[in-house]
Amino acid sequence: MALGLWLSALLSLMPSGPAAAAEFTPEQNQAIETIIRDYLRKNPEALLDALQAAKDKMEGEAHDKASAALAARRHEVFDDPDAPIAGNPKGNATLVEFFDYRCPYCKQVEPSLDALIAEDRQLRIVYKELPVLGAESVTAARAALAARRQDKYDALHRALMAQKGQLDEAAVFRVAGSVGLDIERLKRDMAAPDIDRMLKANTSLASALDIRGTPGFVVGNEIVPGAISLQAIKQLIDTARRK
């Protein structure tokens, strides 16, 4: 049965006129189920096509929504005065990274970011802590943000990214001590309300941009989920500079 005939058969079973709002009779329900089952048994690709079309539609809608959010919230993404910055603060291109210190893919891409900073003197990197991998991730993010009060954000950020193995609370403070932080002061600063606000703002922004995991990047008008190569990052930056 062709798809058009299948749909026609279904429509012929549906009530019309004043009875349109009524429920199907048991016999009609059984007939509809039989038609659908028979059609899908003979044409299984129809189900795959329908699922793919639904997936494409959902992804397209999510992309459009995220693009609109980026246009509306560019200041939050690129110019948040509370966000830590690496590279050239006055650079002519900005790369925003949403990351988690316990994310292996974030650690995987970190050498590429370091290489970019060393190579591209006009690049500005904005860090957005997005601790999505549990309580230990939240501890690490709080510690990094609190380290700014001792002018040690960059040192702790790099050390946490380089940390191998389990990154639990004890490891976070051990690493913090290794870069010269006053641990007791750090613990007090980690409880500051502004750190709560920053983490909540990052979570809200990531959700609006449809960044569901880490790492996630924003360059120009592009939102890129997942770890990407150094060459791919360079291409995104070049594209952003041309616009």
GROMACS elastic network, one bead per residue, 0.5 to 0.9 nm:
[ bonds ]
;  ai    aj funct       b0    kb
    1     4     6  0.81538   500
    1     5     6  0.61613   500
    1     6     6  0.61504   500
    1    38     6  0.89359   500
    1    39     6  0.67337   500
    1    42     6  0.83409   500
    1    43     6  0.88628   500
    2     5     6  0.52932   500
    2     6     6  0.61372   500
    2     7     6  0.87119   500
    2    39     6  0.84806   500
    3     7     6  0.61874   500
    3     8     6  0.85277   500
    3    39     6  0.82459   500
    3    46     6  0.86347   500
    4     7     6  0.52049   500
    4     8     6  0.61245   500
    4     9     6  0.85841   500
    5     9     6  0.60372   500
    5    10     6  0.85693   500
    6     9     6  0.51676   500
    6    10     6  0.63628   500
    6    11     6  0.87349   500
    6    35     6  0.72383   500
    6    36     6  0.79009   500
    6    39     6  0.73061   500
    7    10     6  0.50395   500
    7    11     6  0.61395   500
    7    12     6  0.85671   500
    8    11     6  0.50372   500
    8    12     6  0.60952   500
    8    13     6  0.87817   500
    9    12     6  0.51291   500
    9    13     6  0.66658   500
    9    32     6  0.84049   500
    9    35     6  0.79122   500
   10    13     6  0.53622   500
   10    14     6  0.67503   500
   10    31     6  0.86143   500
   10    32     6  0.62354   500
   10    35     6  0.76296   500
   10    36     6  0.86115   500
   11    14     6  0.51699   500
   11    15     6  0.83879   500
   12    15     6  0.79845   500
   13    24     6  0.85375   500
   13    28     6  0.63183   500
   13    29     6  0.87984   500
   13    31     6  0.80482   500
   13    32     6  0.74838   500
   14    20     6  0.73346   500
   14    24     6  0.73383   500
   14    28     6  0.79373   500
   15    18     6  0.83639   500
   15    19     6  0.56465   500
   15    21     6  0.75903   500
   15    22     6  0.72420   500
   15    23     6  0.83286   500
   15    24     6  0.74914   500
   16    19     6  0.56646   500
   16    21     6  0.82125   500
   17    20     6  0.54651   500
   17    21     6  0.85831   500
   18    21     6  0.71570   500
   18    22     6  0.83918   500
   19    22     6  0.52849   500
   19    23     6  0.85462   500
   20    23     6  0.80813   500
   22    25     6  0.88586   500
   24    27     6  0.78857   500
   24    28     6  0.57239   500
   24    29     6  0.60374   500
   25    28     6  0.51262   500
   25    29     6  0.62301   500
   25    30     6  0.86093   500
   26    29     6  0.50926   500
   26    30     6  0.61550   500
   26    31     6  0.86010   500
   27    30     6  0.51343   500
   27    31     6  0.61847   500
   27    32     6  0.86855   500
   28    31     6  0.50212   500
   28    32     6  0.61205   500
   28    33     6  0.85490   500
   29    32     6  0.51685   500
   29    33     6  0.61623   500
   29    34     6  0.85702   500
   30    33     6  0.51682   500
   30    34     6  0.61331   500
   30    35     6  0.86880   500
   31    34     6  0.50732   500
   31    35     6  0.62304   500
   31    36     6  0.86790   500
   32    35     6  0.51655   500
   32    36     6  0.61927   500
   32    37     6  0.84969   500
   33    36     6  0.51864   500
   33    37     6  0.59614   500
   33    38     6  0.84291   500
   34    37     6  0.51297   500
   34    38     6  0.59640   500
   34    39     6  0.84058   500
   35    38     6  0.52261   500
   35    39     6  0.60081   500
   35    40     6  0.85582   500
   36    39     6  0.51541   500
   36    40     6  0.60924   500
   36    41     6  0.84564   500
   37    40     6  0.53146   500
   37    41     6  0.60511   500
   37    42     6  0.86539   500
   38    41     6  0.51270   500
   38    42     6  0.62854   500
   38    43     6  0.84783   500
   39    42     6  0.52624   500
   39    43     6  0.58452   500
   39    44     6  0.79425   500
   39    46     6  0.87138   500
   40    45     6  0.78929   500
   40    46     6  0.68534   500
   40    47     6  0.68257   500
   41    44     6  0.57795   500
   42    45     6  0.88938   500
   43    46     6  0.56886   500
   43    47     6  0.77951   500
   44    47     6  0.56041   500
   44    48     6  0.68758   500
   44    49     6  0.88992   500
   45    49     6  0.60086   500
   45    50     6  0.84839   500
   46    49     6  0.50240   500
   46    50     6  0.60824   500
   46    51     6  0.85705   500
   47    50     6  0.50380   500
   47    51     6  0.61146   500
   47    52     6  0.85357   500
   48    51     6  0.51013   500
   48    52     6  0.60721   500
   48    53     6  0.84782   500
   49    52     6  0.51090   500
   49    53     6  0.60258   500
   49    54     6  0.85247   500
   50    53     6  0.50744   500
   50    54     6  0.61300   500
   50    55     6  0.85610   500
   51    54     6  0.50878   500
   51    55     6  0.61127   500
   51    56     6  0.85860   500
   52    56     6  0.60350   500
   52    57     6  0.84521   500
   53    56     6  0.50916   500
   53    57     6  0.60703   500
   53    58     6  0.85908   500
   54    57     6  0.50640   500
   54    58     6  0.61580   500
   54    59     6  0.85747   500
   55    58     6  0.51733   500
   55    59     6  0.60947   500
   55    60     6  0.84674   500
   56    59     6  0.51408   500
   56    60     6  0.59779   500
   56    61     6  0.85147   500
   57    60     6  0.51083   500
   57    61     6  0.61332   500
   57    62     6  0.85504   500
   58    61     6  0.51469   500
   58    62     6  0.60885   500
   58    63     6  0.85531   500
   59    62     6  0.50150   500
   59    63     6  0.60406   500
   59    64     6  0.85692   500
   60    63     6  0.50858   500
   60    64     6  0.61775   500
   60    65     6  0.85538   500
   61    64     6  0.51433   500
   61    65     6  0.61071   500
   61    66     6  0.85609   500
   62    65     6  0.50818   500
   62    66     6  0.60617   500
   62    67     6  0.85306   500
   62   209     6  0.87809   500
   62   210     6  0.70226   500
   63    66     6  0.51146   500
   63    67     6  0.60699   500
   63    68     6  0.85646   500
   63   209     6  0.84426   500
   63   210     6  0.77484   500
   63   223     6  0.88992   500
   64    67     6  0.51110   500
   64    68     6  0.61773   500
   64    69     6  0.86137   500
   65    68     6  0.51524   500
   65    69     6  0.62191   500
   65    70     6  0.86857   500
   65   208     6  0.78995   500
   65   209     6  0.77138   500
   65   210     6  0.82589   500
   66    70     6  0.61515   500
   66    71     6  0.86576   500
   66   207     6  0.87397   500
   66   208     6  0.60977   500
   66   210     6  0.58118   500
   66   211     6  0.87791   500
   66   223     6  0.80913   500
   67    70     6  0.50420   500
   67    71     6  0.62656   500
   67    72     6  0.86493   500
   67   209     6  0.71746   500
   67   221     6  0.74826   500
   67   222     6  0.80296   500
   67   223     6  0.79152   500
   68    71     6  0.51166   500
   68    72     6  0.62001   500
   68    73     6  0.85581   500
   68   209     6  0.86229   500
   69    72     6  0.50566   500
   69    73     6  0.58779   500
   69    74     6  0.81523   500
   69   205     6  0.85901   500
   69   208     6  0.60143   500
   69   209     6  0.61529   500
   70    73     6  0.51759   500
   70    74     6  0.54970   500
   70    77     6  0.75585   500
   70   205     6  0.89741   500
   70   208     6  0.80283   500
   70   209     6  0.64819   500
   70   218     6  0.89949   500
   70   221     6  0.74374   500
   70   222     6  0.88652   500
   70   223     6  0.84779   500
   71    74     6  0.56432   500
   71   221     6  0.79657   500
   72    75     6  0.82394   500
   73    76     6  0.54147   500
   73    77     6  0.63998   500
   73    78     6  0.88174   500
   73   205     6  0.82456   500
   74    78     6  0.59357   500
   74    79     6  0.75780   500
   75    78     6  0.54438   500
   75    80     6  0.64306   500
   76    79     6  0.57637   500
   76    80     6  0.50134   500
   76    81     6  0.87336   500
   76   201     6  0.88576   500
   76   205     6  0.78903   500
   77    80     6  0.65617   500
   77    96     6  0.73067   500
   77   126     6  0.84486   500
   77   128     6  0.88106   500
   77   202     6  0.89796   500
   77   205     6  0.76524   500
   77   218     6  0.80736   500
   78    83     6  0.88864   500
   78    94     6  0.71364   500
   78    95     6  0.82314   500
   78    96     6  0.69444   500
   78   126     6  0.70132   500
   78   218     6  0.87574   500
   79    82     6  0.86666   500
   79    83     6  0.79672   500
   79   126     6  0.84836   500
   80    83     6  0.55375   500
   80    84     6  0.88849   500
   80   126     6  0.87956   500
   81    84     6  0.81091   500
   82   198     6  0.74551   500
   83   126     6  0.64468   500
   83   127     6  0.61897   500
   83   128     6  0.65324   500
   83   129     6  0.87884   500
   83   145     6  0.88573   500
   83   198     6  0.80968   500
   84   125     6  0.84428   500
   84   126     6  0.60412   500
   84   127     6  0.54678   500
   84   128     6  0.75820   500
   84   145     6  0.80049   500
   84   148     6  0.83419   500
   84   153     6  0.77107   500
   84   154     6  0.84234   500
   85    88     6  0.82297   500
   85    89     6  0.67592   500
   85   124     6  0.69827   500
   85   125     6  0.55591   500
   85   127     6  0.61488   500
   85   154     6  0.87466   500
   86    89     6  0.70277   500
   86   117     6  0.77259   500
   86   123     6  0.85601   500
   86   124     6  0.61004   500
   86   125     6  0.50103   500
   86   126     6  0.65697   500
   86   127     6  0.78282   500
   86   154     6  0.77976   500
   87    90     6  0.88125   500
   87    91     6  0.78184   500
   87   116     6  0.87433   500
   87   117     6  0.53945   500
   87   118     6  0.81120   500
   87   120     6  0.84107   500
   87   121     6  0.71347   500
   87   122     6  0.76840   500
   87   123     6  0.58767   500
   87   125     6  0.59602   500
   87   126     6  0.88893   500
   88    92     6  0.86336   500
   88   117     6  0.81622   500
   88   120     6  0.89205   500
   88   121     6  0.64094   500
   88   122     6  0.58620   500
   88   123     6  0.56740   500
   88   125     6  0.78147   500
   89   122     6  0.86290   500
   89   123     6  0.80540   500
   89   124     6  0.55972   500
   89   125     6  0.80602   500
   90    93     6  0.87433   500
   90   122     6  0.75222   500
   90   123     6  0.82641   500
   90   124     6  0.70099   500
   91    94     6  0.71197   500
   91   121     6  0.73969   500
   91   123     6  0.50015   500
   91   124     6  0.52094   500
   92   122     6  0.55998   500
   92   123     6  0.64539   500
   92   124     6  0.74453   500
   92   241     6  0.73919   500
   93   122     6  0.66243   500
   93   123     6  0.52456   500
   93   124     6  0.60607   500
   93   125     6  0.85170   500
   93   219     6  0.81050   500
   93   220     6  0.80045   500
   93   237     6  0.66636   500
   93   238     6  0.85892   500
   93   240     6  0.70850   500
   93   241     6  0.62915   500
   94   122     6  0.88141   500
   94   123     6  0.59941   500
   94   125     6  0.56316   500
   94   126     6  0.71354   500
   94   218     6  0.84123   500
   94   219     6  0.63915   500
   94   220     6  0.74347   500
   94   237     6  0.77195   500
   94   240     6  0.86205   500
   95   123     6  0.74808   500
   95   124     6  0.62914   500
   95   126     6  0.62135   500
   95   127     6  0.86689   500
   95   217     6  0.69679   500
   95   218     6  0.60593   500
   95   219     6  0.51030   500
   95   220     6  0.79476   500
   95   233     6  0.87051   500
   95   237     6  0.74839   500
   96   124     6  0.84793   500
   96   125     6  0.57419   500
   96   127     6  0.60525   500
   96   128     6  0.71991   500
   96   216     6  0.81582   500
   96   217     6  0.54752   500
   96   218     6  0.50305   500
   96   219     6  0.65190   500
   97   125     6  0.74414   500
   97   126     6  0.62977   500
   97   127     6  0.52613   500
   97   128     6  0.58551   500
   97   129     6  0.82515   500
   97   214     6  0.87222   500
   97   215     6  0.67316   500
   97   216     6  0.57526   500
   97   218     6  0.66879   500
   98   106     6  0.89593   500
   98   126     6  0.87335   500
   98   127     6  0.64247   500
   98   129     6  0.58362   500
   98   130     6  0.57507   500
   98   202     6  0.81358   500
   98   206     6  0.76582   500
   98   211     6  0.82653   500
   98   213     6  0.84461   500
   98   214     6  0.62682   500
   98   215     6  0.55150   500
   98   217     6  0.62917   500
   98   218     6  0.85195   500
   99   102     6  0.87910   500
   99   103     6  0.73665   500
   99   106     6  0.61533   500
   99   127     6  0.76382   500
   99   128     6  0.64412   500
   99   129     6  0.54271   500
   99   130     6  0.52845   500
   99   131     6  0.71549   500
   99   132     6  0.86742   500
   99   213     6  0.81573   500
   99   214     6  0.50822   500
   99   216     6  0.67554   500
   99   217     6  0.88662   500
  100   103     6  0.52282   500
  100   104     6  0.87141   500
  100   106     6  0.67899   500
  100   107     6  0.88743   500
  100   128     6  0.88973   500
  100   129     6  0.61926   500
  100   130     6  0.54602   500
  100   132     6  0.66833   500
  100   133     6  0.72774   500
  100   137     6  0.64578   500
  100   138     6  0.86066   500
  100   140     6  0.84686   500
  100   141     6  0.75353   500
  100   213     6  0.88122   500
  100   214     6  0.63230   500
  100   215     6  0.72257   500
  101   104     6  0.81389   500
  101   106     6  0.72338   500
  101   107     6  0.75299   500
  101   129     6  0.82366   500
  101   130     6  0.87261   500
  101   131     6  0.74034   500
  101   133     6  0.88917   500
  101   137     6  0.62478   500
  101   138     6  0.89941   500
  101   140     6  0.66144   500
  101   141     6  0.71943   500
  101   157     6  0.83104   500
  101   160     6  0.64390   500
  101   161     6  0.60131   500
  101   163     6  0.89470   500
  101   167     6  0.81157   500
  102   105     6  0.89436   500
  102   106     6  0.79869   500
  102   107     6  0.80758   500
  102   131     6  0.81708   500
  102   132     6  0.89353   500
  102   133     6  0.68634   500
  102   134     6  0.89523   500
  102   136     6  0.79632   500
  102   137     6  0.59925   500
  102   140     6  0.83475   500
  102   160     6  0.85929   500
  102   161     6  0.80944   500
  102   166     6  0.81130   500
  102   167     6  0.64943   500
  103   106     6  0.52732   500
  103   107     6  0.65432   500
  103   108     6  0.87320   500
  103   131     6  0.89547   500
  103   132     6  0.88083   500
  103   133     6  0.74297   500
  103   137     6  0.87333   500
  103   214     6  0.68140   500
  103   215     6  0.77137   500
  104   107     6  0.50615   500
  104   108     6  0.60922   500
  104   109     6  0.88201   500
  105   109     6  0.63270   500
  105   110     6  0.86423   500
  105   214     6  0.73927   500
  105   215     6  0.67166   500
  105   226     6  0.76110   500
  105   227     6  0.58630   500
  106   109     6  0.53305   500
  106   110     6  0.62184   500
  106   161     6  0.79211   500
  106   214     6  0.67061   500
  106   215     6  0.53910   500
  106   216     6  0.89037   500
  106   226     6  0.85397   500
  106   227     6  0.68449   500
  107   110     6  0.51491   500
  107   111     6  0.77908   500
  107   161     6  0.56098   500
  107   162     6  0.71287   500
  107   163     6  0.88689   500
  108   111     6  0.70054   500
  108   112     6  0.82686   500
  108   227     6  0.75930   500
  109   112     6  0.54162   500
  109   113     6  0.66770   500
  109   215     6  0.84988   500
  109   227     6  0.61579   500
  109   228     6  0.70545   500
  109   229     6  0.73603   500
  109   230     6  0.79881   500
  110   113     6  0.51182   500
  110   114     6  0.62841   500
  110   115     6  0.86478   500
  110   158     6  0.87366   500
  110   161     6  0.73255   500
  110   162     6  0.87098   500
  111   115     6  0.61085   500
  111   116     6  0.85830   500
  111   230     6  0.88687   500
  112   115     6  0.50262   500
  112   116     6  0.61832   500
  112   117     6  0.87117   500
  112   229     6  0.73626   500
  112   230     6  0.52824   500
  112   231     6  0.89728   500
  112   233     6  0.86114   500
  113   116     6  0.50050   500
  113   117     6  0.62502   500
  113   118     6  0.86668   500
  113   125     6  0.85583   500
  113   230     6  0.76332   500
  113   233     6  0.88138   500
  114   117     6  0.51960   500
  114   118     6  0.63178   500
  114   119     6  0.86222   500
  115   118     6  0.51594   500
  115   119     6  0.60212   500
  115   120     6  0.83246   500
  115   230     6  0.83480   500
  116   119     6  0.50377   500
  116   120     6  0.55232   500
  116   121     6  0.84351   500
  116   123     6  0.76677   500
  116   230     6  0.78640   500
  116   233     6  0.88579   500
  116   234     6  0.80822   500
  117   120     6  0.54955   500
  117   121     6  0.66000   500
  117   122     6  0.84899   500
  117   123     6  0.65611   500
  117   124     6  0.79791   500
  117   125     6  0.81979   500
  118   121     6  0.69077   500
  119   123     6  0.89241   500
  120   123     6  0.55825   500
  121   124     6  0.84459   500
  123   237     6  0.86032   500
  128   198     6  0.88499   500
  128   199     6  0.83960   500
  128   202     6  0.63085   500
  129   138     6  0.89122   500
  129   141     6  0.59986   500
  129   142     6  0.87802   500
  129   144     6  0.88050   500
  129   145     6  0.84910   500
  129   198     6  0.85490   500
  129   199     6  0.68219   500
  129   202     6  0.68467   500
  129   203     6  0.86468   500
  130   133     6  0.89050   500
  130   137     6  0.84599   500
  130   138     6  0.82779   500
  130   141     6  0.76731   500
  130   199     6  0.69532   500
  130   202     6  0.63370   500
  130   203     6  0.63411   500
  130   206     6  0.80208   500
  130   213     6  0.83681   500
  130   214     6  0.74919   500
  130   215     6  0.87498   500
  131   134     6  0.69845   500
  131   135     6  0.81296   500
  131   136     6  0.84189   500
  131   138     6  0.51704   500
  131   139     6  0.85473   500
  131   140     6  0.81212   500
  131   141     6  0.64864   500
  131   199     6  0.81181   500
  131   203     6  0.85419   500
  131   214     6  0.87038   500
  132   135     6  0.85363   500
  132   137     6  0.68283   500
  132   138     6  0.77486   500
  132   203     6  0.89093   500
  132   212     6  0.89154   500
  132   213     6  0.71125   500
  132   214     6  0.78491   500
  133   136     6  0.75403   500
  133   137     6  0.57290   500
  133   138     6  0.80670   500
  134   137     6  0.54221   500
  134   138     6  0.66519   500
  135   138     6  0.50515   500
  135   139     6  0.63278   500
  135   140     6  0.87658   500
  135   168     6  0.87071   500
  135   169     6  0.88330   500
  136   139     6  0.50222   500
  136   140     6  0.62804   500
  136   141     6  0.86684   500
  136   167     6  0.69468   500
  136   168     6  0.52797   500
  136   169     6  0.59706   500
  136   172     6  0.85372   500
  137   140     6  0.51146   500
  137   141     6  0.61797   500
  137   142     6  0.85722   500
  137   167     6  0.80060   500
  137   168     6  0.80125   500
  137   169     6  0.88337   500
  138   141     6  0.51145   500
  138   142     6  0.60714   500
  138   143     6  0.85029   500
  138   199     6  0.87360   500
  139   142     6  0.51676   500
  139   143     6  0.60946   500
  139   144     6  0.86460   500
  139   168     6  0.81980   500
  139   169     6  0.64928   500
  139   172     6  0.76010   500
  139   190     6  0.83032   500
  140   143     6  0.50916   500
  140   144     6  0.61999   500
  140   145     6  0.86980   500
  140   160     6  0.78768   500
  140   167     6  0.81203   500
  140   168     6  0.82157   500
  140   169     6  0.74531   500
  140   172     6  0.60176   500
  140   173     6  0.87121   500
  141   144     6  0.51748   500
  141   145     6  0.62445   500
  141   146     6  0.84997   500
  141   199     6  0.82450   500
  142   145     6  0.52430   500
  142   146     6  0.59601   500
  142   147     6  0.84454   500
  142   189     6  0.86263   500
  142   190     6  0.53288   500
  142   191     6  0.79843   500
  142   195     6  0.66273   500
  142   196     6  0.82826   500
  142   199     6  0.83157   500
  143   146     6  0.50588   500
  143   147     6  0.59940   500
  143   148     6  0.89934   500
  143   153     6  0.87861   500
  143   156     6  0.83608   500
  143   172     6  0.76043   500
  143   173     6  0.81240   500
  143   176     6  0.79632   500
  143   186     6  0.67733   500
  143   187     6  0.75206   500
  143   189     6  0.82193   500
  143   190     6  0.58450   500
  144   147     6  0.50905   500
  144   148     6  0.71050   500
  144   152     6  0.81406   500
  144   153     6  0.56394   500
  144   154     6  0.83522   500
  144   156     6  0.61663   500
  144   157     6  0.62024   500
  144   160     6  0.86154   500
  144   176     6  0.86377   500
  144   190     6  0.86418   500
  145   148     6  0.56865   500
  145   149     6  0.80631   500
  145   153     6  0.66362   500
  145   189     6  0.88414   500
  145   190     6  0.75339   500
  145   195     6  0.68473   500
  145   198     6  0.88867   500
  146   149     6  0.58366   500
  146   150     6  0.77884   500
  146   152     6  0.88116   500
  146   153     6  0.77697   500
  146   186     6  0.61415   500
  146   187     6  0.81186   500
  146   188     6  0.86499   500
  146   189     6  0.53703   500
  146   190     6  0.51679   500
  146   191     6  0.85094   500
  146   192     6  0.81664   500
  146   195     6  0.74305   500
  147   150     6  0.53390   500
  147   151     6  0.63530   500
  147   152     6  0.51054   500
  147   154     6  0.86054   500
  147   155     6  0.88822   500
  147   156     6  0.72377   500
  147   176     6  0.84351   500
  147   181     6  0.73307   500
  147   186     6  0.64951   500
  147   189     6  0.80642   500
  147   190     6  0.83966   500
  148   152     6  0.54821   500
  148   154     6  0.82561   500
  149   152     6  0.74750   500
  149   153     6  0.82279   500
  149   186     6  0.83512   500
  149   189     6  0.77408   500
  150   153     6  0.78103   500
  150   181     6  0.70897   500
  150   182     6  0.81381   500
  150   185     6  0.89197   500
  150   186     6  0.82482   500
  151   154     6  0.79888   500
  151   155     6  0.86855   500
  152   155     6  0.52880   500
  152   156     6  0.60962   500
  152   157     6  0.83896   500
  152   179     6  0.78071   500
  152   180     6  0.80976   500
  152   181     6  0.71699   500
  153   156     6  0.52956   500
  153   157     6  0.58548   500
  153   158     6  0.85348   500
  154   157     6  0.50596   500
  154   158     6  0.61699   500
  154   159     6  0.85370   500
  155   158     6  0.54332   500
  155   159     6  0.62247   500
  155   160     6  0.86756   500
  155   176     6  0.87443   500
  155   179     6  0.64055   500
  155   180     6  0.89659   500
  156   160     6  0.59537   500
  156   161     6  0.84107   500
  156   175     6  0.73703   500
  156   176     6  0.60982   500
  156   178     6  0.88459   500
  156   179     6  0.65162   500
  156   181     6  0.85953   500
  157   160     6  0.53007   500
  157   161     6  0.61644   500
  157   162     6  0.86057   500
  158   161     6  0.51362   500
  158   162     6  0.61444   500
  158   163     6  0.86519   500
  159   162     6  0.50484   500
  159   163     6  0.61329   500
  159   175     6  0.66729   500
  159   176     6  0.80491   500
  159   178     6  0.86594   500
  159   179     6  0.77217   500
  160   163     6  0.50632   500
  160   164     6  0.86480   500
  160   167     6  0.81821   500
  160   172     6  0.73044   500
  160   175     6  0.68623   500
  160   176     6  0.83217   500
  161   164     6  0.83197   500
  163   166     6  0.82641   500
  163   167     6  0.73314   500
  163   171     6  0.86906   500
  163   175     6  0.80044   500
  164   167     6  0.77424   500
  166   171     6  0.76047   500
  167   170     6  0.78660   500
  167   171     6  0.54613   500
  167   172     6  0.63642   500
  168   171     6  0.52522   500
  168   172     6  0.62496   500
  168   173     6  0.89151   500
  169   172     6  0.50945   500
  169   173     6  0.64664   500
  169   174     6  0.85928   500
  170   173     6  0.53962   500
  170   174     6  0.61007   500
  170   175     6  0.86373   500
  171   175     6  0.60189   500
  171   176     6  0.83874   500
  172   175     6  0.52607   500
  172   176     6  0.60993   500
  172   177     6  0.86597   500
  173   177     6  0.60570   500
  173   178     6  0.85155   500
  173   181     6  0.89428   500
  173   183     6  0.67960   500
  173   186     6  0.88799   500
  173   187     6  0.89214   500
  174   177     6  0.51866   500
  174   178     6  0.63076   500
  174   183     6  0.88692   500
  175   179     6  0.66938   500
  176   179     6  0.55248   500
  176   180     6  0.67593   500
  176   181     6  0.56013   500
  176   182     6  0.81252   500
  176   183     6  0.71112   500
  176   186     6  0.86588   500
  177   180     6  0.52105   500
  177   181     6  0.51539   500
  177   182     6  0.68584   500
  177   183     6  0.63915   500
  178   181     6  0.74403   500
  180   183     6  0.87415   500
  181   184     6  0.88391   500
  181   185     6  0.82396   500
  181   186     6  0.71096   500
  182   185     6  0.54806   500
  182   186     6  0.60297   500
  182   187     6  0.87646   500
  183   187     6  0.61219   500
  183   188     6  0.86704   500
  184   187     6  0.52140   500
  184   188     6  0.64751   500
  184   189     6  0.87410   500
  185   188     6  0.51541   500
  185   189     6  0.61528   500
  185   190     6  0.85880   500
  186   189     6  0.50761   500
  186   190     6  0.60673   500
  186   191     6  0.89686   500
  187   190     6  0.51529   500
  187   191     6  0.69646   500
  188   191     6  0.56878   500
  188   192     6  0.73113   500
  189   192     6  0.53626   500
  189   195     6  0.85930   500
  190   193     6  0.86320   500
  190   195     6  0.69474   500
  190   196     6  0.89027   500
  191   194     6  0.86232   500
  191   195     6  0.72735   500
  191   196     6  0.79142   500
  192   195     6  0.57066   500
  192   196     6  0.71434   500
  193   196     6  0.51858   500
  193   197     6  0.63725   500
  193   198     6  0.88260   500
  194   198     6  0.61852   500
  194   199     6  0.87041   500
  195   198     6  0.50642   500
  195   199     6  0.62429   500
  195   200     6  0.85439   500
  196   199     6  0.53420   500
  196   200     6  0.61506   500
  196   201     6  0.85151   500
  197   200     6  0.52045   500
  197   201     6  0.60184   500
  197   202     6  0.85993   500
  198   201     6  0.50502   500
  198   202     6  0.61597   500
  198   203     6  0.86516   500
  199   202     6  0.51015   500
  199   203     6  0.62278   500
  199   204     6  0.86417   500
  200   203     6  0.50916   500
  200   204     6  0.61559   500
  200   205     6  0.85504   500
  201   204     6  0.51242   500
  201   205     6  0.60689   500
  201   206     6  0.85379   500
  202   205     6  0.50888   500
  202   206     6  0.60206   500
  202   207     6  0.85211   500
  203   206     6  0.51861   500
  203   207     6  0.61838   500
  203   208     6  0.86708   500
  204   207     6  0.52024   500
  204   208     6  0.62808   500
  204   209     6  0.87488   500
  205   208     6  0.50938   500
  205   209     6  0.62438   500
  205   210     6  0.86140   500
  205   211     6  0.85165   500
  206   209     6  0.51009   500
  206   210     6  0.61137   500
  206   212     6  0.70324   500
  206   213     6  0.87383   500
  206   216     6  0.84936   500
  207   211     6  0.58343   500
  207   212     6  0.66978   500
  208   211     6  0.76369   500
  209   212     6  0.86353   500
  209   223     6  0.74195   500
  210   223     6  0.86056   500
  210   225     6  0.87246   500
  211   214     6  0.76420   500
  211   215     6  0.85291   500
  211   216     6  0.61357   500
  211   217     6  0.85716   500
  211   223     6  0.80950   500
  211   224     6  0.82247   500
  211   225     6  0.63077   500
  212   216     6  0.82055   500
  212   225     6  0.79605   500
  213   216     6  0.68702   500
  213   225     6  0.74334   500
  213   226     6  0.75088   500
  214   217     6  0.88045   500
  214   225     6  0.72434   500
  214   226     6  0.62184   500
  214   227     6  0.79463   500
  215   224     6  0.87981   500
  215   225     6  0.64562   500
  215   226     6  0.51353   500
  215   227     6  0.59722   500
  216   223     6  0.74374   500
  216   224     6  0.58105   500
  216   226     6  0.55199   500
  216   227     6  0.74467   500
  217   222     6  0.80764   500
  217   223     6  0.58390   500
  217   224     6  0.50034   500
  217   225     6  0.62169   500
  217   226     6  0.77745   500
  217   227     6  0.86713   500
  218   221     6  0.72537   500
  218   222     6  0.56463   500
  218   224     6  0.61821   500
  218   225     6  0.86843   500
  219   222     6  0.52929   500
  219   223     6  0.67073   500
  219   224     6  0.81191   500
  219   233     6  0.86127   500
  219   236     6  0.64213   500
  219   237     6  0.64522   500
  219   239     6  0.88287   500
  219   240     6  0.65788   500
  220   223     6  0.83425   500
  220   236     6  0.78448   500
  220   237     6  0.75378   500
  220   239     6  0.78767   500
  220   241     6  0.79698   500
  220   243     6  0.81731   500
  221   240     6  0.73879   500
  222   236     6  0.77778   500
  222   240     6  0.85060   500
  224   227     6  0.86130   500
  224   228     6  0.84246   500
  225   228     6  0.84512   500
  228   231     6  0.82611   500
  228   232     6  0.62619   500
  228   233     6  0.68179   500
  229   232     6  0.51572   500
  229   233     6  0.63467   500
  229   234     6  0.86783   500
  230   233     6  0.51595   500
  230   234     6  0.62197   500
  230   235     6  0.87254   500
  231   234     6  0.50456   500
  231   235     6  0.62517   500
  231   236     6  0.87318   500
  232   235     6  0.51188   500
  232   236     6  0.63327   500
  232   237     6  0.87280   500
  233   236     6  0.51350   500
  233   237     6  0.62592   500
  233   238     6  0.86474   500
  234   237     6  0.51062   500
  234   238     6  0.61155   500
  234   239     6  0.85751   500
  235   238     6  0.50517   500
  235   239     6  0.61227   500
  235   240     6  0.85873   500
  236   239     6  0.51158   500
  236   240     6  0.61899   500
  236   241     6  0.86821   500
  237   240     6  0.50496   500
  237   241     6  0.62092   500
  237   242     6  0.87589   500
  238   241     6  0.51475   500
  238   242     6  0.64031   500
  239   242     6  0.52446   500
  239   243     6  0.66587   500
  240   243     6  0.54210   500
